[in-house]
């Protein structure tokens, strides 16, 4: 089976037979790959299907000079798993905040310290360089992925990650007493 040719057939003419062959070959392999990485079977099945649907939708983006179809498909699966984990982490974190807010009403002195804390955080954010602030704003305040931030700002992904790392170190230094 020439997976590269199958992906190119999907890209050029939405070839359903090529997709069926690709799906039959890669879906179980992607599921197995995800399960070996610790993903539960039902989620691995779902992500494998989502991976192959992404291949169908984005086949035109496949470039055989950069990687083979198998590597490209494995990368899509990996990225979907990471995206799922990030969404789950956000959901769990928001549940924790909801529980904490339900447990006790805010006391007046907490409101003052909360507003003071917010002012300190705003000051620390404004002390970032313009470039660092922009990536923090897009990634954390607007919720864009690192790749989306890189695309929006027309900078390399590595630059986005470096700026975020530096910004977080700066914020930790300025806000360490608030922990």
C-alpha positions in Angstrom: 0.0 0.0 0.0 1.4 3.4 -1.0 -0.1 5.6 1.7 1.4 8.8 0.2 -0.4 8.1 -3.1 -3.7 7.4 -1.3 -3.5 10.7 0.6 -2.7 12.5 -2.7 -5.7 10.8 -4.4 -7.9 12.0 -1.6 -6.5 15.5 -2.0 -6.8 15.7 -5.7 -10.2 14.0 -6.3 -11.8 13.2 -2.9 -11.3 9.5 -3.8 -13.6 7.6 -1.4 -12.0 4.2 -2.2 -8.5 5.6 -1.4 -9.9 7.0 1.9 -11.5 3.7 2.8 -8.2 1.8 2.2 -6.3 4.5 4.2 -8.9 4.3 7.0 -8.8 0.5 7.2 -5.0 0.5 7.3 -4.4 3.4 9.7 -7.4 3.6 12.1 -6.4 0.5 14.1 -2.7 1.6 14.1 -3.6 5.1 15.3 -5.8 3.6 18.0 -3.0 1.3 19.1 -0.5 4.2 19.1 -2.7 6.3 21.3 -3.5 3.4 23.7 0.3 2.7 24.1 0.6 6.3 25.1 -1.9 5.8 27.9 -5.1 6.9 26.2 -8.2 4.9 27.3 -9.5 2.6 24.5 -12.8 4.4 23.9 -11.1 7.8 23.7 -8.4 6.3 21.5 -11.1 5.0 19.1 -12.7 8.4 19.0 -9.4 10.2 18.4 -8.4 7.7 15.7 -11.7 8.4 13.8 -11.2 12.1 14.3 -7.6 11.8 13.0 -8.7 10.1 9.8 -11.5 12.6 9.3 -8.9 15.3 9.6 -6.9 13.5 7.0 -9.9 13.6 4.7 -10.5 17.3 5.3 -6.8 18.4 5.1 -5.4 15.9 2.6 -4.5 18.9 0.3 -2.0 20.1 3.0 0.0 16.8 3.0 3.5 17.4 1.6 5.3 14.1 0.9 8.6 16.0 0.7 8.4 16.8 4.5 7.2 13.4 5.8 5.5 10.2 4.8 1.8 9.8 5.2 2.2 7.5 8.2 4.3 10.2 10.0 1.8 12.9 9.0 -1.1 10.9 10.3 0.6 10.0 13.6 1.4 13.7 14.1 -2.3 14.6 13.5 -3.3 12.0 16.1 -0.7 13.3 18.6 -1.9 16.8 18.2 -5.5 15.8 18.6 -4.6 13.9 21.8 -2.8 17.0 23.2 -5.7 19.2 22.3 -8.1 16.9 24.0 -5.9 16.8 27.2 -5.7 20.6 27.2 -9.5 20.9 27.0 -9.9 18.3 29.8 -7.5 20.2 31.9 -9.4 23.5 31.4 -12.7 21.8 32.2 -11.3 20.2 35.4 -9.7 23.5 36.5 -13.0 25.4 35.9 -14.8 22.8 38.0 -12.3 23.3 40.8 -12.8 27.1 40.8 -16.6 26.5 40.8 -16.4 24.3 43.8 -14.1 26.7 45.6 -16.5 29.6 44.9 -19.5 27.6 46.2 -17.8 26.6 49.4 -17.7 30.0 51.1 -19.0 33.5 50.3 -16.3 36.0 49.9 -15.6 38.1 52.9 -15.1 41.8 52.6 -11.4 41.6 53.4 -11.0 39.0 50.7 -12.6 41.3 48.2 -10.0 43.9 48.9 -7.1 41.5 48.7 -8.6 40.1 45.5 -8.7 43.5 43.9 -5.2 44.2 45.1 -4.1 40.8 43.7 -5.8 41.7 40.4 -4.0 45.0 40.3 -0.6 43.3 40.9 -1.3 40.8 38.1 -2.2 43.6 35.8 0.9 45.5 36.7 3.1 42.4 36.2 1.4 41.8 32.8 2.0 45.4 31.6 5.7 45.1 32.7 6.2 42.4 30.0 7.7 43.4 26.7 5.2 44.1 24.0 6.0 40.9 22.2 5.7 38.8 25.3 2.4 40.4 26.3 0.9 39.8 22.9 1.7 36.0 23.0 0.4 35.8 26.6 -2.8 37.7 25.6 -3.5 35.4 22.6 -2.6 32.1 24.3 -4.0 32.6 27.8 -6.5 35.4 27.7 -8.0 34.6 24.3 -7.4 30.8 24.4 -5.5 30.3 21.1 -3.2 27.4 20.7 0.5 28.1 20.3 0.3 27.2 16.6 -2.6 29.7 16.2 -0.7 32.4 17.9 2.3 31.7 15.6 0.0 32.0 12.6 -1.7 35.1 13.8 1.5 36.9 14.6 3.4 35.5 11.6 6.2 34.2 13.7 7.7 30.7 14.2 6.2 28.4 16.7 9.5 28.2 18.6 9.5 31.9 19.0 6.0 31.8 20.5 7.0 29.1 23.0 10.2 31.0 23.9 8.3 34.3 24.5 5.7 32.4 26.6 8.5 30.7 28.7 10.2 34.1 29.3 6.9 35.8 30.1 5.9 33.1 32.6 9.3 33.3 34.3 8.9 37.1 34.5 5.4 36.8 36.0 6.5 34.2 38.5 9.3 36.4 39.7 6.9 39.4 40.1 4.0 37.5 41.7 5.8 34.7 43.7 4.5 36.2 47.0 0.9 35.7 45.9 1.1 31.9 45.8 
